[in-house]
Protein backbone atom coordinates (compact mmCIF):
# COMPACT_ATOMS: atom_id res chain seq x y z
CA UNK A 1 0.00 0.00 0.00
CA UNK A 2 1.39 3.41 -0.97
CA UNK A 3 1.97 6.08 1.66
CA UNK A 4 -0.91 8.23 0.46
CA UNK A 5 -3.32 5.31 0.43
CA UNK A 6 -2.17 4.19 3.88
CA UNK A 7 -2.64 7.71 5.24
CA UNK A 8 -6.14 7.85 3.80
CA UNK A 9 -7.01 4.47 5.28
CA UNK A 10 -5.63 5.52 8.65
CA UNK A 11 -7.69 8.70 8.53
CA UNK A 12 -10.83 6.67 7.86
CA UNK A 13 -10.00 4.39 10.78
CA UNK A 14 -9.52 7.34 13.13
CA UNK A 15 -12.80 8.87 12.01
CA UNK A 16 -14.61 5.57 12.55
CA UNK A 17 -13.09 5.27 16.00
CA UNK A 18 -14.27 8.74 16.92
CA UNK A 19 -17.74 7.91 15.65
CA UNK A 20 -18.04 4.71 17.64
CA UNK A 21 -16.83 6.22 20.90
CA UNK A 22 -14.94 4.41 23.60
CA UNK A 23 -17.96 2.82 25.25
CA UNK A 24 -15.96 0.97 27.87
CA UNK A 25 -18.12 1.70 30.87
CA UNK A 26 -20.77 -0.90 30.21
CA UNK A 27 -19.91 -4.58 29.92
CA UNK A 28 -21.10 -7.05 27.33
CA UNK A 29 -24.84 -7.24 27.32
CA UNK A 30 -25.08 -4.25 29.62
CA UNK A 31 -28.24 -2.20 29.74
CA UNK A 32 -28.52 0.34 26.92
CA UNK A 33 -25.22 -0.67 25.30
CA UNK A 34 -25.24 -1.89 21.72
CA UNK A 35 -22.99 -4.76 20.76
CA UNK A 36 -20.83 -3.59 17.84
CA UNK A 37 -19.28 -6.01 15.37
CA UNK A 38 -16.43 -4.77 13.21
CA UNK A 39 -15.89 -6.23 9.75
CA UNK A 40 -12.30 -5.09 9.08
CA UNK A 41 -12.66 -5.03 5.28
CA UNK A 42 -14.84 -3.56 2.54
CA UNK A 43 -18.51 -4.61 2.27
CA UNK A 44 -19.25 -7.72 0.25
CA UNK A 45 -16.43 -9.98 1.43
CA UNK A 46 -16.27 -12.93 3.78
CA UNK A 47 -15.69 -10.94 6.98
CA UNK A 48 -18.57 -8.62 6.14
CA UNK A 49 -20.81 -11.56 5.26
CA UNK A 50 -19.92 -13.37 8.48
CA UNK A 51 -20.44 -10.24 10.61
CA UNK A 52 -23.88 -9.52 9.18
CA UNK A 53 -24.90 -13.17 9.44
CA UNK A 54 -23.83 -13.11 13.10
CA UNK A 55 -25.84 -9.92 13.66
CA UNK A 56 -29.02 -11.55 12.38
CA UNK A 57 -28.40 -14.81 14.27
CA UNK A 58 -27.85 -12.93 17.54
CA UNK A 59 -31.04 -10.94 17.01
CA UNK A 60 -32.92 -14.19 16.33
CA UNK A 61 -32.09 -15.52 19.79
CA UNK A 62 -32.14 -12.17 21.62
CA UNK A 63 -34.68 -9.97 19.79
CA UNK A 64 -34.30 -7.11 22.25
CA UNK A 65 -30.54 -6.78 21.84
CA UNK A 66 -29.11 -3.94 19.76
CA UNK A 67 -26.41 -5.15 17.39
CA UNK A 68 -24.57 -2.96 14.88
CA UNK A 69 -22.12 -3.99 12.17
CA UNK A 70 -19.59 -1.51 10.76
CA UNK A 71 -16.73 -1.75 8.27
CA UNK A 72 -13.14 -0.58 8.66
CA UNK A 73 -11.22 -1.17 5.44
CA UNK A 74 -7.54 -1.56 4.80
CA UNK A 75 -4.31 -3.52 4.94
CA UNK A 76 -5.76 -7.01 5.26
CA UNK A 77 -7.69 -6.09 8.38
CA UNK A 78 -4.74 -4.60 10.25
CA UNK A 79 -6.24 -1.09 10.14
CA UNK A 80 -9.27 -2.51 11.93
CA UNK A 81 -7.02 -4.49 14.27
CA UNK A 82 -5.23 -1.28 15.28
CA UNK A 83 -8.59 0.35 15.97
CA UNK A 84 -9.69 -2.62 18.06
CA UNK A 85 -6.50 -2.33 20.12
CA UNK A 86 -7.35 1.28 20.93
CA UNK A 87 -10.66 0.07 22.40
CA UNK A 88 -8.88 -1.81 25.20
CA UNK A 89 -11.31 -2.90 27.89
CA UNK A 90 -14.45 -2.43 25.75
CA UNK A 91 -16.70 -5.40 26.44
CA UNK A 92 -19.27 -4.40 23.83
CA UNK A 93 -17.10 -4.79 20.74
CA UNK A 94 -16.25 -7.81 18.60
CA UNK A 95 -14.18 -8.05 15.44
CA UNK A 96 -14.57 -10.73 12.80
CA UNK A 97 -11.18 -11.96 11.59
CA UNK A 98 -9.46 -15.02 10.22
CA UNK A 99 -6.54 -16.58 8.41
CA UNK A 100 -6.26 -13.58 6.07
CA UNK A 101 -5.45 -11.29 8.99
CA UNK A 102 -2.75 -13.66 10.25
CA UNK A 103 -0.97 -13.35 6.90
CA UNK A 104 -1.56 -9.61 6.68
CA UNK A 105 0.05 -9.02 10.09
CA UNK A 106 3.22 -10.61 8.70
CA UNK A 107 2.91 -8.90 5.30
CA UNK A 108 2.42 -5.42 6.78
CA UNK A 109 4.80 -5.95 9.70
CA UNK A 110 1.98 -4.71 11.92
CA UNK A 111 2.99 -3.41 15.33
CA UNK A 112 -0.42 -4.49 16.62
CA UNK A 113 -0.88 -8.28 16.65
CA UNK A 114 -3.44 -10.81 17.81
CA UNK A 115 -1.67 -10.77 21.18
CA UNK A 116 -3.42 -7.41 21.66
CA UNK A 117 -6.87 -9.03 21.42
CA UNK A 118 -9.06 -11.33 23.51
CA UNK A 119 -9.90 -14.54 21.56
CA UNK A 120 -13.62 -15.28 21.76
CA UNK A 121 -14.49 -17.98 19.21
CA UNK A 122 -13.47 -19.69 16.02
CA UNK A 123 -16.64 -19.94 13.93
CA UNK A 124 -16.21 -21.48 10.51
CA UNK A 125 -13.92 -22.96 7.94
CA UNK A 126 -14.49 -22.50 4.23
CA UNK A 127 -12.80 -23.87 1.18
CA UNK A 128 -11.62 -21.58 -1.60
CA UNK A 129 -12.88 -21.50 -5.17
CA UNK A 130 -11.01 -20.55 -8.32
CA UNK A 131 -13.17 -18.81 -10.94
CA UNK A 132 -12.95 -16.94 -14.24
CA UNK A 133 -15.30 -14.51 -15.99
CA UNK A 134 -17.98 -16.48 -17.85
CA UNK A 135 -16.56 -15.73 -21.30
CA UNK A 136 -12.92 -16.37 -20.38
CA UNK A 137 -10.82 -18.58 -22.68
CA UNK A 138 -9.57 -20.32 -19.53
CA UNK A 139 -12.07 -23.16 -19.18
CA UNK A 140 -10.13 -25.49 -16.88
CA UNK A 141 -7.22 -25.67 -14.48
CA UNK A 142 -5.20 -27.20 -17.33
CA UNK A 143 -5.83 -24.07 -19.41
CA UNK A 144 -4.73 -21.92 -16.47
CA UNK A 145 -1.53 -23.90 -15.98
CA UNK A 146 -0.70 -23.66 -19.70
CA UNK A 147 -1.25 -19.89 -19.63
CA UNK A 148 0.89 -19.55 -16.50
CA UNK A 149 3.75 -21.49 -18.06
CA UNK A 150 3.60 -19.42 -21.23
CA UNK A 151 3.68 -16.05 -19.41
CA UNK A 152 2.75 -15.74 -15.70
CA UNK A 153 2.57 -11.95 -15.95
CA UNK A 154 -0.35 -12.13 -18.40
CA UNK A 155 -2.52 -14.10 -15.96
CA UNK A 156 -3.85 -11.61 -13.42
CA UNK A 157 -5.24 -13.16 -10.23
CA UNK A 158 -7.82 -11.23 -8.19
CA UNK A 159 -8.09 -11.97 -4.50
CA UNK A 160 -8.03 -10.48 -1.05
CA UNK A 161 -5.12 -8.92 0.79
CA UNK A 162 -1.51 -9.73 -0.07
CA UNK A 163 -0.27 -12.57 2.11
CA UNK A 164 -3.83 -13.73 2.85
CA UNK A 165 -5.61 -16.99 2.08
CA UNK A 166 -6.33 -16.22 -1.57
CA UNK A 167 -2.72 -15.21 -2.18
CA UNK A 168 -1.46 -18.33 -0.44
CA UNK A 169 -3.72 -20.51 -2.63
CA UNK A 170 -2.40 -18.80 -5.78
CA UNK A 171 1.17 -19.40 -4.63
CA UNK A 172 0.56 -23.04 -3.76
CA UNK A 173 -1.17 -23.61 -7.12
CA UNK A 174 1.72 -22.04 -9.01
CA UNK A 175 4.27 -24.10 -7.11
CA UNK A 176 2.31 -27.30 -7.77
CA UNK A 177 2.18 -26.36 -11.46
CA UNK A 178 5.93 -25.84 -11.63
CA UNK A 179 5.67 -22.06 -11.83
CA UNK A 180 7.64 -19.74 -9.54
CA UNK A 181 5.09 -18.37 -7.00
CA UNK A 182 6.96 -15.05 -7.02
CA UNK A 183 6.01 -14.63 -10.70
CA UNK A 184 2.26 -14.82 -10.04
CA UNK A 185 0.56 -11.56 -11.06
CA UNK A 186 -1.54 -11.22 -7.91
CA UNK A 187 -3.90 -8.24 -7.68
CA UNK A 188 -4.85 -7.64 -4.05
CA UNK A 189 -8.25 -6.17 -3.11
CA UNK A 190 -9.56 -4.92 0.22
CA UNK A 191 -12.62 -7.17 0.11
CA UNK A 192 -14.42 -9.88 -1.85
CA UNK A 193 -16.81 -7.31 -3.31
CA UNK A 194 -13.97 -5.46 -5.04
CA UNK A 195 -12.48 -8.68 -6.41
CA UNK A 196 -15.93 -9.69 -7.70
CA UNK A 197 -16.33 -6.37 -9.51
CA UNK A 198 -12.94 -6.86 -11.17
CA UNK A 199 -14.03 -10.30 -12.39
CA UNK A 200 -17.45 -9.20 -13.62
CA UNK A 201 -15.79 -6.31 -15.42
CA UNK A 202 -13.30 -8.66 -17.12
CA UNK A 203 -10.41 -6.72 -15.60
CA UNK A 204 -8.63 -9.85 -14.32
CA UNK A 205 -8.01 -13.37 -15.62
CA UNK A 206 -9.05 -15.41 -12.59
CA UNK A 207 -10.35 -14.88 -9.07
CA UNK A 208 -9.77 -16.76 -5.83
CA UNK A 209 -11.99 -16.41 -2.77
CA UNK A 210 -14.17 -18.31 -0.34
CA UNK A 211 -16.83 -20.51 -1.93
CA UNK A 212 -19.63 -18.51 -0.29
CA UNK A 213 -18.50 -15.27 -1.92
CA UNK A 214 -18.64 -16.54 -5.52
CA UNK A 215 -21.06 -19.50 -5.46
CA UNK A 216 -24.21 -17.56 -6.35
CA UNK A 217 -22.48 -15.87 -9.28
CA UNK A 218 -21.30 -19.25 -10.54
CA UNK A 219 -24.86 -20.58 -10.32
CA UNK A 220 -26.17 -17.53 -12.20
CA UNK A 221 -23.66 -18.06 -14.99
CA UNK A 222 -21.76 -14.81 -14.45
CA UNK A 223 -18.64 -16.68 -13.35
CA UNK A 224 -17.14 -20.06 -14.31
CA UNK A 225 -15.82 -22.31 -11.55
CA UNK A 226 -12.53 -24.02 -12.34
CA UNK A 227 -11.92 -25.83 -9.05
CA UNK A 228 -12.21 -25.80 -5.27
CA UNK A 229 -9.50 -26.32 -2.64
CA UNK A 230 -11.47 -29.00 -0.78
CA UNK A 231 -10.34 -32.64 -0.40
CA UNK A 232 -13.51 -33.74 -2.21
CA UNK A 233 -16.29 -32.09 -4.22
CA UNK A 234 -18.69 -29.93 -2.24
CA UNK A 235 -22.43 -29.39 -2.55
CA UNK A 236 -22.37 -25.59 -2.70
CA UNK A 237 -20.93 -25.48 -6.23
CA UNK A 238 -20.43 -27.82 -9.19
CA UNK A 239 -16.65 -27.88 -9.61
CA UNK A 240 -13.81 -30.40 -9.42
CA UNK A 241 -11.16 -30.25 -6.73
CA UNK A 242 -7.68 -28.96 -7.49
CA UNK A 243 -6.35 -32.46 -6.83
CA UNK A 244 -8.74 -33.88 -9.44
CA UNK A 245 -7.46 -31.20 -11.79
CA UNK A 246 -3.83 -32.19 -11.38
CA UNK A 247 -2.63 -29.77 -8.70
CA UNK A 248 -1.90 -31.24 -5.28
CA UNK A 249 -3.31 -28.33 -3.27
CA UNK A 250 -5.82 -28.36 -0.42
CA UNK A 251 -6.55 -25.47 1.94
CA UNK A 252 -9.39 -24.25 4.15
CA UNK A 253 -9.84 -20.64 5.22
CA UNK A 254 -11.22 -19.99 8.70
CA UNK A 255 -12.97 -17.11 10.45
CA UNK A 256 -13.57 -16.23 14.06
CA UNK A 257 -14.18 -13.37 16.46
CA UNK A 258 -11.97 -11.54 18.92
CA UNK A 259 -12.65 -8.74 21.38
CA UNK A 260 -10.34 -5.93 22.47
CA UNK A 261 -7.58 -6.78 24.89
CA UNK A 262 -7.95 -5.93 28.55
CA UNK A 263 -11.59 -6.87 28.99
CA UNK A 264 -12.57 -8.38 32.32
CA UNK A 265 -13.24 -12.08 32.87
CA UNK A 266 -16.96 -11.40 33.31
CA UNK A 267 -17.21 -9.56 30.00
CA UNK A 268 -15.21 -12.26 28.25
CA UNK A 269 -17.56 -14.93 29.57
CA UNK A 270 -20.62 -12.93 28.50
CA UNK A 271 -19.26 -12.57 24.97
CA UNK A 272 -18.36 -16.27 24.75
CA UNK A 273 -21.81 -17.22 26.06
CA UNK A 274 -23.50 -14.89 23.56
CA UNK A 275 -21.52 -16.20 20.59
CA UNK A 276 -22.20 -19.77 21.74
CA UNK A 277 -25.92 -19.00 21.85
CA UNK A 278 -25.64 -17.51 18.36
CA UNK A 279 -23.79 -20.59 17.11
CA UNK A 280 -26.54 -22.86 18.43
CA UNK A 281 -29.32 -20.87 16.74
CA UNK A 282 -31.29 -22.15 13.76
CA UNK A 283 -30.48 -18.96 11.88
CA UNK A 284 -26.76 -19.69 12.13
CA UNK A 285 -27.21 -23.34 11.15
CA UNK A 286 -29.20 -22.25 8.10
CA UNK A 287 -26.44 -19.81 7.12
CA UNK A 288 -23.81 -22.55 7.38
CA UNK A 289 -25.77 -24.69 4.93
CA UNK A 290 -26.55 -21.84 2.55
CA UNK A 291 -22.99 -20.53 2.34
CA UNK A 292 -21.18 -23.84 2.36
CA UNK A 293 -19.43 -22.95 5.64
CA UNK A 294 -17.99 -25.72 7.78
CA UNK A 295 -18.83 -25.57 11.48
CA UNK A 296 -15.47 -25.30 13.30
CA UNK A 297 -16.61 -23.86 16.62
CA UNK A 298 -14.02 -23.31 19.37
CA UNK A 299 -14.11 -20.82 22.22
CA UNK A 300 -11.86 -19.09 24.71
CA UNK A 301 -8.59 -20.79 25.60
CA UNK A 302 -9.01 -23.49 22.94
CA UNK A 303 -9.35 -20.80 20.26
CA UNK A 304 -6.40 -18.89 21.74
CA UNK A 305 -4.20 -22.00 21.42
CA UNK A 306 -5.35 -22.45 17.82
CA UNK A 307 -4.45 -18.82 17.04
CA UNK A 308 -0.94 -19.23 18.42
CA UNK A 309 -0.34 -22.36 16.34
CA UNK A 310 -1.84 -20.77 13.23
CA UNK A 311 0.37 -17.70 13.44
CA UNK A 312 3.47 -19.90 13.50
CA UNK A 313 2.20 -22.03 10.59
CA UNK A 314 1.26 -19.14 8.31
CA UNK A 315 4.50 -17.29 8.97
CA UNK A 316 6.36 -20.34 7.68
CA UNK A 317 4.08 -20.89 4.67
CA UNK A 318 4.22 -17.35 3.31
CA UNK A 319 7.99 -17.23 3.77
CA UNK A 320 8.39 -20.49 1.83
CA UNK A 321 6.12 -19.17 -0.93
CA UNK A 322 8.09 -15.94 -1.18
CA UNK A 323 4.83 -14.04 -0.78
CA UNK A 324 6.34 -11.46 1.57
CA UNK A 325 9.67 -9.70 1.47
Helices and strands as residue ranges (DSSP letters): H 3-20, E 35-39, H 46-61, E 67-71, G 75-77, H 78-85, E 93-98, H 99-107, G 114-116, E 117-133, H 141-150, G 152-154, E 156-159, H 165-176, G 181-183, E 185-188, H 192-200, E 206-210, H 211-219, E 223-228, E 252-260, H 265-279, H 282-291, E 294-299, H 300-321
